[in-house]
Amino acid sequence: MTDATSPPLILTFAATDPTSGAGLQADLLTFAAMGCHGLSIVTGVTVQDTAGVEGMFVMDAEWVEDQARLLLEDMRISAIKVGVLGSAENVQVVAEIASDYPDLPLILDPVLASGRGDPLGDEDLLGAMCELLLPQTLIITPNSLEARRLAYHDEEPDTDPELHDCATRLLEMGAENVLITGTHEGTASVINKLYGVAGLIRSDEWDRLPGSYHGSGCTLASAIAALLGQGMALTDAVREAQEFTWATLAGGFRPGMGQAIPDRFFWARMGEDEAGQ
C-alpha cells in the first residue's frame, strides 16, 4: 500500500539521454518540478549530445516488461507516460501492460526522430504504435511532422495533409485526444491544437522563441502526465502544461554546441523580485 504522504507516482517508458535535455532524464526532471515522483523504465540507451543522436541500444522487450511489472505490482501509480520505445516488440509489451491497467491515463509522446532528424523508430514500430497503443491512449502529443507521419504511415499523400485531417485519422485509430504542436509549422507564433472526438477542443497560441530546443516535446507530455496524475481535468492539464513548457523554453540554456535545453527548474532561479510577483 502506498504511503498516504507519497507524492503522485508517474511511470515513464523512455530511452536515456545523457544530456538530460530529452528522454528519460527530462521526464524525471519534469515530474519532480511539478511535484510528482518519477518512476523510470529504460527502453534504450542512447549515445547523443545536444546536436543529435549518434546511436541507440534498444532494450530487450523482456527486460522492459520485467522492469515495469515489478514496479506496478509494488506501487500505486497515477499515470503512464510513453516516449521512445525503440522497437515494435517494446511497443507490444507496453500495450500489453497498459491493457492490464486500463484505469491509468496513458500519455503518448510519439518521438520518431531527434531534433536533428536522426530516426528513432522504423515502419514496424509505427504500425505497432498505431495498432496497439493508440487505442489505449488518453492523449497523444505529436508535433506536426509526427502527426502527419503517424496519420499517413500506411500511404503517401501527394501534399502535406492538413493537421485537422491528421487529428481526425489519429482519433479514428483509437486515441481519445490528440494535441498537435505547431513548432515546425513556420508560423509567426506557435499554435497548439487539442482535438477530441467532437472536433477541436482548444487552440493555444504562444510567442515563437528564437533558436531551437532539445526536449520541448518530452517536457510537454511529461507535464501533462504529472498534472493528470494529480487529478487535473484534461483540458486544464493541457493548458497548464503548455504554460510550464513555454516558461522552461523561455528560461532555457545552451550548455553545448547544439540545441538549447529547457530549464525545468526556472522558478528556482528566479530573482527575489520576480519570484514575489
N, C-alpha and C positions, 0 to 999 in steps of 0.2 A: 504494500500500500504506500502510495506516495505521501510524503510528509506534507501536512497542510500548509507549512510555511514555504514550500518549494515554489519557485517561480514557474511559469509555464514552460514546459519542455517541448522544444521544437526539433524534429528529426530531419536531417538533410542527407540526401544521397548526392554526392558530388565528387569530382576529381580534385586533387590538391592543386594549389597554385603557390609556388614558393615565394612569389612577390606579395601574397596576401591581398592583391588587388581584386581578384575574382575567385571563383571556385569555392571550395570547401572553407578555406580560411575567411573569405569575405562573408560567407553565410554566418559563420560563428561570430564574427565581429558585429554584424548587423543585429543578430539575435540579442547579443549582450547589450548593445547600445539601446535596444528597445525594451530592455527589462526582462528578457527571456534567457533560459539556459539552453544552449545548443547541444544536440547530440549528433555525431557525425559518422556516416557510413562512407568509407573510402571506396569509390568505384574505379579510380585510376590514379596514377601518379604522373604528373607532367614535368617536363623539362622546359621551362619558359622564363622569360624576363618581361619587362614592361613593353618590349617591342613585339613579341609574338611567341608562339609555341613551337619548340624545336622537336618535341617528341612526347609520346604518352604511352605508358604501360597500363593496359587495361586489366583491371582486377578480374579474376575468375568469378563466374556467377555464383558458384557455391560459397565463396568467401563473402561476397556481397550479401547473400541470403543469411548466412550464419551470423554476420555482424548485426544485421537488423533484427532477426528473430530473437536473439538473446536480449537485446535492449527492450523490444516491445513486450516481451514476457516479464520483464523486470520493472518497467516504469510506466507511468500513466502519461502518455504523450498527447499533446494538444493539437498538433498539426504536422503534416509531412510536406517538405519542400524537395522537389526533384530538379537537379541540374544535369550536368554532363554524366551520361551513363556509359558511353564508350563502346557498347556492343548491343546487338539485338538480344543476346542471351541475358544481359543485365536488365534490359527493358522488360523482358518476360518475367524475370524474378521479381522486379519491383511491382509489376502489375499483379502478380500473384499475391504478394504481401499486402498490397493496397486492397485487394478484394476481400482479404480476411479482416480488414479494419475499415469497413465502409463508412463508419461514422466520423472518421478523421478527415478533415479537409485536406485535399491534395492540391498543392500549388505547383504547376509545371512550368519551369523556365527552359524552353527547348533550345539550349545552346548548341548550335550546329557548326559554328566556326569561331575562331578567335577574332579579336578586333582587327587583326591584320588579314584575316581571311583563311587562316590555317584550318583545314577541315577537322572536325571533332566527331564526325558521325557519317556513316555511309548510307546507301539507299535502303539496305536491310534494316538498319536501325530506324530510319524514318518510317518505313512501313510498319514496323512493330510498334512504334510510338503511337502512330495514328490508329492502329487497330486495337491495341491492348491498353494503352494508358489514357488516351483522350476520353474514352467513355467513363473513366473513373475520376476525371479531373474537375475540381470545383472551378478553378480558373487557370488558364494558360496565358503566359505573358510574353509572346513573341515580339521582336521588333518587326518592322515592315518586311525586311528581307526574309526573316524566318517564317513570317506568316505566309508569304507567297510560296516559299519552297514547301512548307508543310501542306498547305491547302491544295497545291497542284503537284504533289510529289509523284503522282501516277500519270501525269500528262505534261505537255509543254505548250502553254498558250502562246499565241503569236506576239502578244504585247503584255506588258506588266498588268496583271489583274488589279482591279480596284480593291482597296483594302476592305471595304464593307462586304465585297463578294468573298474575300478570303475568310473573314469572320464568319460569314454565313456557312461556308463549307466546313470550317472547324467546328461550329456548333452542330452541324448535321452529322459530323463524325462522333459526336457524343460529349464534347466539352460543355459544361454548364454555362461558363462565362469565358469571354475572350477579351483580354486587354492588349491592344496593339499599340506599340510605342512608335513615335514618328521621328526618332533621332536621325534616321538615314534618309529621310524624305527630301532634304534640301530646302525646306520651307523656312521662312524668316523666323518663325518660332516653332517650338516642338509641340506637336499636338498628339495627345494620347487619347485613345477612344476605347471605352468599355462597352462590349456588346453582350446581350443575353438573348434568350430565345424570343423575346418580344422585339428585338432590334437594339438600337443604340440606347444605352442606359445613361452614359455621361461622356462628356468631352472636356478635357482639361488642356489648357494652353500654357506653355512655360517659355520664359525667355531662353533663347538659344545661347548657351555659354560658349566661349571661344575654346579651341583646342579639342582634343579627343580624350576619352576616359576609358580606363580599363576596369570593368566590373560594375558598370552602372546597372545592367540588367540583373545581375546577381543581387545587387543591393535592393532593387525594387521588389523582386519576387520574394526575397527573404523578409523584407519589411512587411509585406502583405501577409506572409505566413505567420510572423510574430504577432501581428495585430489580430488576425483571425484566431490565433491560439489563445489570445486574451479575451476572446468573446465578442470582438467588434463586428458589426454588420459589414457585409462585403463591400458595399459601395463606400461606406465611410473608411474602411480599411484601405481601399484603393486610393482614395483621395489623400489620406494622411501619409500613406507610404510614398506617394509621389512628392509630397511636400518634404518629407525626410530625405528622399533621394536627391531632389534638386539641391537641398542645402548641403548634402555631402559633396556634391559636384562643385557647387559654388565655393566650398572651402577646401577643394581638392588640392593635392600637392603632386609634384613631379620628382620622384626620388631617383629616377634613372634617365636613360636617353630615349625612352619610348613614351608611352601614353601616361597621362596623369592618373592618379589613384584617388577614389573618393575618400573623404575623411569622415568615417562613420562616427567619430567622437568629436565632431566640430564644436559641439556645445561645451565640451570640457576645456576647450582652448579659447573660448570667447573672453573678451575683456570684461572687467567687472561692470563697466557702464552698460555694455551691450547685454550682458547676462541679466542685469537688473530690469531691463525693459520688458 
